[in-house]
Amino acid sequence: MSKTAKPLRVLVAGLGNMGRSHALAYHENDGFEIVGLVNRSDLQLPAELAGYPFGNSFEVALADLKPDVVSINTYSGTHADYAIAAMEAGAHVFLEKPIATNVEDAQRVTEAAQRLNRKVLVGYILRHHPSWMTLIERARELGGPYVFRLNLNQQSSGETWKTHKSLMETTSPIVDCGVHYVDVMCQVTDAKPVKVSGMGLRLSQEIDNDMYNYGHFQVTFEDGSVGWYEAGWGPMMSETAFFVKDIISPNGSVSIVVPEGTKSDDVDAHTKTSLIRVHSSKIGPDGRFLADDQDLSMDDEPDHDALCAREQAYLLKAIREDIDLNRHLGDAVQSLRICLAADTSIRTGKEIHL
């Protein structure tokens, strides 16, 4: 930011786990000035955020404060309407994933961004993570077609299980978490998805609607690559193999290895990689591997809050330097489309052709 550029005035809506981290990022970045915090219920805030104006109505805060940027970290069902309202009020938008709960609303967001010439950055935190960027780069170096084996199950209880049940009022685990990892698949293969097939099950009577809290699906891409993704939430979920991140090609594989004892409800464990293992499939005349596996240490990688800070720094850069985010929004719609097709497959029992 130049010395003469004024800080961008930010309204932060939604102060759960992600919202607080993003609010702290704005607080620490002198390119932003928080002008208001909004949450639908009152709550205890960290000391760093306690002095900012606080309210319970997004609509009132948006009209009264007239922010330059709106950070939307609310439940998924409000994402599209809040984002469009913010853009129509003249603000750029940071929008937590998923971009919407259906493809039509996601497309409304992208159309509004183009029509109003507003920047919209979707919270795909892995795109700003140096280790995941390395994983994708190393996988692409192997060459396809690929097999993707990705999951993220969470054994949750207490407040975390309460949050998961609230999320499942509108969004399934395979959509809420899956958009991240399907986006990784799409970045590696860069091929169009062709078909999706899924299965799921509701494992708790505490879920009042017809939502399932466990699901997995398979996706096939135009280049022949295939991907598997699994996600489950709840007190019944196993902590065995809850975090699998493998990308396999004819030339070898790239994998994330997590330390023994890591817990599935540790938010940092969802992004921290510990180390990346690169395996080559090349075999010599004696039938043995030509090279040992290569372990890339990721000891100094950023934690969750630092990753949120990277996202917001990129948003500032995109606004200040007029970076084109249309491809980014298109990718967000595509990953959502795949995950929603998987949800439809689970509910109908049919394979979905894209």
Helices and strands as residue ranges (DSSP letters): E 8-13, H 17-28, E 32-38, G 47-49, E 54-55, H 58-65, E 69-72, G 76-78, H 79-88, E 92-95, H 103-116, E 120-122, G 125-128, H 130-142, E 147-155, H 158-167, H 173-176, H 178-189, E 193-201, E 214-221, E 226-234, E 245-249, E 252-257, G 267-270, E 275-280, E 294-297, H 304-320, H 326-348, E 352-353
